[in-house]
């Protein structure tokens, strides 16, 4: 079985110093470190065509949902929709 490739970005690959990342990118990096298997979900939120504030809101909701079983924001599409509403 082939393994999924993780997306490469400055927030995921660790080549950019943390202090050079925006708050949103730092949160994305933190989630990727905690849960490397969620790279595609993080990338979906980071690449969403919504404003920067909404991306941060969606990413925060997604991150918080990881410790709350049954939270609908665990689906990145739902987190994006809720943040852009």
N, C-alpha and C positions, 0 to 999 in steps of 0.2 A: 504494500500500500504506500502510495506516495505521500509525503508530508507536505502540508501547505507551506508556501513561502510566506514569511512575514513581510509586510510592506516596509520599504526602506524610506525613511524620512528623517529629518534632523531631530525630531522628537523621539524617534524610536531607536535609531542606530547608535546613539551615544557619542557621536563624533563632535557635536556642538556642545560647548560648556553650558551647564544648566543656567547659569546667570545670563546667558545670551538668549535663552528661550523666553517667549511670552508666557504669561500665567497659564493660558490655555495649553500651550505646548508642554509646559512643565507638568500639568495635570495629566496630559496624554502620556507623557514619559513615565510618570509615576504608575499609572494604570498598567502600562506595558511591562514595567518591571515586576509589578505584583502578579499580573496575569498575562504572560506572554502569548497565551492561546487566544487572546481577544484582539490581536492586532488588526484584523480585518474590520471588526466592529468599531474600534477606535478610529481607524482610517475613514470609515463611512461617515462618522460624525465630523471628523476634522475636515473632510472634503465636501460636506453639505453646503449647498448654495443658500446659506442663511447668513445673517450678519454675525460678526465676531462675538457679540454679547450672547446671541442665541446659541452659538457653538459652545461657548463656555457653560451656559445653562444646561444644554443637552449633555455635555460631557460630565458635568457635576451630577446631574440626575442619573446618568448611566453608572457612574462610579458608586454613588450611594446605593443604587439598586443591587449591586453585587453582594451586599451584606444583608439584603432584605428579600428573602425568598418570596416569589410571587409578584414582586414589583414589576409593573408593566414596562417601566423604563429600561429593563434589562435588554429589551429589543431596541437596538440603536435607532431603528426607523420610528419607533414610538417616542423615544427620547427627543429625536429631531422634531417630530410633529408637535409634541407638547411644548418644546422650547420656542418654536416659531409661531405658535398660536397666540 
